[in-house]
Amino acid sequence: MSTIGFIGASGLMGHGMARNLLAKGHAVRLTVHRNRERVADLLAAGATEAATPAALAPGCEWVFVCVTGSPQVEAVLAGPGGLLEAAAPGLVVVDCSTSEPGSTQRLRALALQRGAELVDAPLARTPVEAEAGRLNVMVGAEPATFARLEPVLRCFAENVFHVGGPGAGHTIKLLNNFIAQAICTATAEAFAVGARSGVDLARLVEVISAGAVNSGLFQAMAKTLHGDLAGLRFELDNARKDVRYYTHLAEGLAVPTLLGEAVHQSLTLASSLGHGRKFVPSLVEAQEQLAHVRLVPRA
């Protein structure tokens, strides 16, 4: 069993990850952000608290970081009181956030200067699977590091994919999230067009559910037609951030992203209409405002 540091345990995904690490017998040290209620059960179960990321590092073999995105990762690793201030040679930092590959590359270089290693291991699935220990993880790491890390990841992950060397994990995650949000934005738009044309959207859902276009994401969006806006528990503003990271990545590679920009702007528009702090299915609510149709049943 290892001594594992955890930054971001109060988050929707991080809480379940840290809880499962504890349940599997690891010693867990964590930093507490603002929401102490979210980690009270972890501390009661034996986790210990460190005042800062720098104070967390000594004695840890691994430190997991699960925060919103690159600005937050940069702050907890390289900011004042950051993890790398006290990183000992041999420490492995595992970034489970959805981060920009360019930022990850810069932070990896800083970690190497301290004799530490930064691995990118972003996540898929939802907080429900995080609590159940059934996340998907896509890991960018050297083979030897992955071999050591995999048993630890399997404490909270059902599927662990070694997708390539350092940086590949975050790149694969951005591609995955772009495809996911393309499905969600296209579905919301199709619902609005269908409603304006007068067709029965239940029949549309029936047809798609029986064919190759069907997916779990489509079904999550279809639940909005029955009033369920939480079928996909992923904040719309986080989805917008992830697709922005994707278009930035593509721009740096000189690859045109016509669809990527369209998806990003659809999410940005929904956010500007007041839905950013809601879940992604609220794209349907944004389409209601734009097309002047009623899609979500309300009392």
C-alpha positions as CSV (number, residue, x, y, z in Angstrom):
1,M,0.0,0.0,0.0
2,S,1.2,3.5,-0.8
3,T,0.9,6.9,0.8
4,I,-1.0,8.9,-1.8
5,G,-1.6,12.6,-1.9
6,F,-4.9,13.9,-3.4
7,I,-5.7,17.4,-4.6
8,G,-9.3,17.9,-5.5
9,A,-11.1,15.4,-3.3
10,S,-14.0,17.8,-2.8
11,G,-14.8,17.7,-6.5
12,L,-17.6,15.6,-8.0
13,M,-15.0,13.1,-9.4
14,G,-12.3,13.4,-6.9
15,H,-14.4,12.5,-3.9
16,G,-15.2,9.0,-5.2
17,M,-11.6,8.5,-6.4
18,A,-10.2,9.3,-2.9
19,R,-12.8,7.3,-1.1
20,N,-12.0,4.2,-3.2
21,L,-8.2,4.7,-2.6
22,L,-8.9,4.7,1.1
23,A,-11.2,1.7,0.9
24,K,-8.5,-0.3,-0.9
25,G,-6.1,0.3,2.1
26,H,-4.0,3.2,0.8
27,A,-3.0,6.0,3.2
28,V,-4.5,9.2,1.7
29,R,-3.4,12.8,2.4
30,L,-5.5,15.6,1.0
31,T,-5.7,19.3,0.7
32,V,-9.1,20.9,1.5
33,H,-10.3,23.7,-0.7
34,R,-13.4,25.6,0.5
35,N,-16.0,22.9,0.8
36,R,-15.0,20.9,3.9
37,E,-18.4,19.1,4.0
38,R,-17.4,17.2,0.8
39,V,-14.4,15.7,2.5
40,A,-15.7,15.2,6.0
41,D,-16.4,11.5,5.4
42,L,-12.9,11.0,4.0
43,L,-11.2,12.5,7.0
44,A,-13.5,10.5,9.3
45,A,-12.4,7.3,7.3
46,G,-8.7,8.0,8.0
47,A,-7.5,10.5,5.4
48,T,-5.2,13.2,6.8
49,E,-5.1,16.9,5.9
50,A,-2.3,19.0,4.6
51,A,-2.5,22.8,4.6
52,T,-1.0,23.3,1.1
53,P,0.0,21.3,-1.9
54,A,3.7,21.8,-0.9
55,A,2.9,20.4,2.6
56,L,1.2,17.4,1.0
57,A,4.2,16.2,-1.0
58,P,6.7,14.9,1.6
59,G,6.3,11.2,2.1
60,C,4.0,10.6,-0.8
61,E,4.8,8.2,-3.6
62,W,2.0,9.4,-5.8
63,V,0.0,12.7,-5.8
64,F,-3.3,12.8,-7.7
65,V,-4.6,16.1,-9.0
66,C,-8.2,16.3,-10.1
67,V,-9.2,19.9,-10.6
68,T,-11.1,21.9,-13.3
69,G,-8.4,22.6,-15.9
70,S,-4.9,23.8,-16.7
71,P,-5.0,27.1,-14.8
72,Q,-5.9,25.2,-11.6
73,V,-3.3,22.5,-12.3
74,E,-0.6,25.1,-12.9
75,A,-1.6,26.9,-9.6
76,V,-1.4,23.7,-7.4
77,L,1.8,22.5,-9.0
78,A,3.8,25.6,-9.7
79,G,2.1,28.5,-7.9
80,P,3.0,29.8,-4.4
81,G,2.9,26.9,-2.0
82,G,2.7,24.5,-5.0
83,L,3.4,20.9,-5.0
84,L,6.7,21.1,-6.9
85,E,8.2,23.4,-4.2
86,A,8.5,20.3,-2.0
87,A,8.6,17.5,-4.6
88,A,11.2,14.9,-3.7
89,P,13.0,12.9,-6.4
90,G,10.9,9.9,-7.4
91,L,7.5,11.6,-6.8
92,V,4.9,10.8,-9.5
93,V,2.2,13.4,-10.0
94,V,-0.9,12.1,-11.8
95,D,-3.0,14.8,-13.4
96,C,-6.5,13.4,-13.8
97,S,-7.9,16.8,-14.8
98,T,-8.8,17.6,-18.4
99,S,-5.8,19.8,-19.2
100,E,-4.2,21.4,-22.3
101,P,-1.4,19.3,-23.6
102,G,0.9,22.3,-24.0
103,S,0.5,23.2,-20.4
104,T,1.1,19.6,-19.3
105,Q,4.3,19.6,-21.3
106,R,5.6,22.7,-19.6
107,L,4.7,21.4,-16.1
108,R,6.3,18.0,-16.9
109,A,9.6,19.8,-17.7
110,L,9.4,21.7,-14.3
111,A,8.7,18.4,-12.5
112,L,11.7,16.7,-14.1
113,Q,13.9,19.6,-12.8
114,R,12.9,18.4,-9.3
115,G,13.4,14.7,-10.1
116,A,9.7,14.2,-10.2
117,E,7.5,12.9,-13.0
118,L,4.1,14.1,-14.3
119,V,1.7,11.6,-15.8
120,D,-1.5,12.6,-17.6
121,A,-4.4,10.4,-16.7
122,P,-7.7,12.1,-17.5
123,L,-11.1,10.4,-16.8
124,A,-14.2,9.4,-18.5
125,R,-17.7,8.5,-17.1
126,T,-19.5,10.4,-14.3
127,P,-19.4,11.0,-10.6
128,V,-21.7,8.0,-10.1
129,E,-19.0,5.7,-11.5
130,A,-16.3,7.6,-9.5
131,E,-18.1,6.6,-6.3
132,A,-18.6,3.1,-7.5
133,G,-14.9,2.7,-8.5
134,R,-15.8,2.2,-12.2
135,L,-14.2,5.1,-14.0
136,N,-12.4,5.0,-17.3
137,V,-8.8,6.3,-17.3
138,M,-6.7,7.2,-20.3
139,V,-3.0,7.3,-19.4
140,G,-0.1,9.0,-21.1
141,A,3.1,7.7,-19.5
142,E,6.3,5.8,-20.1
143,P,5.6,2.0,-20.0
144,A,7.6,1.4,-16.8
145,T,5.7,4.2,-15.0
146,F,2.4,2.9,-16.3
147,A,3.2,-0.6,-15.0
148,R,3.7,0.8,-11.5
149,L,0.7,3.1,-11.6
150,E,-1.9,0.8,-13.1
151,P,-2.7,-1.2,-9.9
152,V,-3.3,2.1,-8.1
153,L,-5.6,3.4,-10.8
154,R,-7.7,0.2,-10.6
155,C,-8.7,1.2,-7.1
156,F,-11.2,3.6,-8.7
157,A,-11.2,2.6,-12.4
158,E,-12.9,-0.2,-14.2
159,N,-11.0,0.4,-17.5
160,V,-7.5,1.7,-17.6
161,F,-6.1,2.5,-21.1
162,H,-2.4,3.1,-21.7
163,V,-2.9,5.3,-24.8
164,G,0.8,6.3,-25.4
165,G,3.7,8.3,-24.0
166,P,3.5,11.5,-21.9
167,G,0.9,13.9,-23.2
168,A,-1.2,11.2,-25.1
169,G,-3.7,10.9,-22.3
170,H,-4.8,14.6,-22.4
171,T,-4.8,14.6,-26.2
172,I,-7.1,11.5,-26.4
173,K,-9.4,13.0,-23.8
174,L,-9.8,16.2,-25.8
175,L,-10.7,14.2,-28.9
176,N,-13.1,12.1,-26.9
177,N,-14.8,15.2,-25.4
178,F,-15.1,17.0,-28.8
179,I,-16.9,14.0,-30.3
180,A,-19.1,13.8,-27.2
181,Q,-20.1,17.4,-27.3
182,A,-20.7,17.3,-31.1
183,I,-23.3,14.6,-30.4
184,C,-24.9,16.6,-27.7
185,T,-25.1,19.9,-29.6
186,A,-26.3,18.2,-32.7
187,T,-29.1,16.4,-30.8
188,A,-30.3,19.6,-29.1
189,E,-30.4,21.4,-32.5
190,A,-32.2,18.5,-34.1
191,F,-34.8,18.6,-31.4
192,A,-35.5,22.3,-32.0
193,V,-35.8,21.9,-35.8
194,G,-38.0,18.9,-35.3
195,A,-40.3,20.8,-32.9
196,R,-40.6,23.7,-35.3
197,S,-41.4,21.4,-38.2
198,G,-44.2,19.8,-36.2
199,V,-43.0,16.2,-36.0
200,D,-43.4,14.1,-32.9
201,L,-40.0,14.0,-31.3
202,A,-40.9,10.8,-29.5
203,R,-41.0,9.1,-32.9
204,L,-37.5,10.6,-33.7
205,V,-36.2,9.1,-30.5
206,E,-37.8,5.8,-31.3
207,V,-36.2,5.6,-34.7
208,I,-32.7,6.7,-33.5
209,S,-32.9,4.3,-30.5
210,A,-33.3,1.4,-33.0
211,G,-30.4,2.3,-35.3
212,A,-26.7,3.0,-35.6
213,V,-27.1,6.7,-34.6
214,N,-28.1,5.7,-31.1
215,S,-25.7,6.2,-28.1
216,G,-25.7,6.7,-24.4
217,L,-25.2,10.4,-25.0
218,F,-28.2,10.6,-27.3
219,Q,-30.3,8.9,-24.7
220,A,-29.1,11.3,-22.0
221,M,-30.2,14.2,-24.3
222,A,-33.5,12.5,-25.1
223,K,-34.3,12.4,-21.4
224,T,-34.8,16.2,-21.6
225,L,-38.0,15.5,-23.5
226,H,-39.3,14.0,-20.3
227,G,-38.1,16.8,-18.1
228,D,-34.8,15.2,-17.0
229,L,-32.0,17.7,-17.4
230,A,-29.5,15.7,-15.4
231,G,-29.1,12.6,-17.6
232,L,-25.5,13.7,-18.2
233,R,-24.0,15.2,-15.0
234,F,-21.3,17.3,-16.7
235,E,-21.3,21.0,-16.3
236,L,-21.9,22.9,-19.5
237,D,-19.1,25.4,-18.8
238,N,-16.7,22.6,-18.3
239,A,-17.7,21.1,-21.6
240,R,-17.2,24.5,-23.2
241,K,-13.7,24.7,-21.7
242,D,-12.8,21.2,-23.0
243,V,-13.8,22.0,-26.5
244,R,-11.9,25.2,-26.4
245,Y,-8.8,23.2,-25.4
246,Y,-9.5,20.9,-28.4
247,T,-9.7,23.8,-30.9
248,H,-6.6,25.3,-29.4
249,L,-4.8,22.0,-29.8
250,A,-5.9,21.8,-33.4
251,E,-4.9,25.3,-34.1
252,G,-1.4,24.6,-32.9
253,L,-1.2,21.7,-35.3
254,A,-2.5,23.8,-38.2
255,V,-5.5,21.5,-38.6
256,P,-8.8,23.3,-39.5
257,T,-11.6,22.6,-37.1
258,L,-14.8,23.8,-38.6
259,L,-17.0,21.4,-36.6
260,G,-14.9,22.0,-33.5
261,E,-15.5,25.8,-33.7
262,A,-19.2,25.3,-34.3
263,V,-19.6,23.0,-31.3
264,H,-17.6,25.4,-29.1
265,Q,-19.7,28.4,-30.2
266,S,-22.9,26.4,-29.5
267,L,-21.7,25.8,-26.0
268,T,-20.6,29.4,-25.6
269,L,-24.0,30.6,-26.7
270,A,-25.8,28.3,-24.3
271,S,-23.5,29.6,-21.5
272,S,-24.2,33.3,-22.5
273,L,-27.9,32.5,-22.3
274,G,-27.5,31.6,-18.6
275,H,-27.0,27.8,-18.7
276,G,-23.3,27.5,-18.1
277,R,-23.5,26.2,-14.5
278,K,-26.1,23.7,-15.5
279,F,-25.4,20.3,-17.0
280,V,-24.8,19.7,-20.7
281,P,-28.4,18.6,-21.5
282,S,-29.5,22.2,-20.8
283,L,-28.3,22.8,-24.4
284,V,-31.9,21.9,-25.1
285,E,-33.1,24.8,-23.0
286,A,-30.8,27.1,-25.0
287,Q,-32.4,25.8,-28.2
288,E,-35.8,26.5,-26.7
289,Q,-34.8,30.2,-26.3
290,L,-33.3,30.4,-29.8
291,A,-36.0,28.6,-31.7
292,H,-39.0,29.7,-29.6
293,V,-40.2,26.2,-29.1
294,R,-41.1,24.1,-26.0
295,L,-39.0,21.0,-25.6
296,V,-38.7,20.3,-21.9
297,P,-42.0,19.6,-20.0
298,R,-42.5,22.0,-17.1
299,A,-45.2,22.2,-14.5
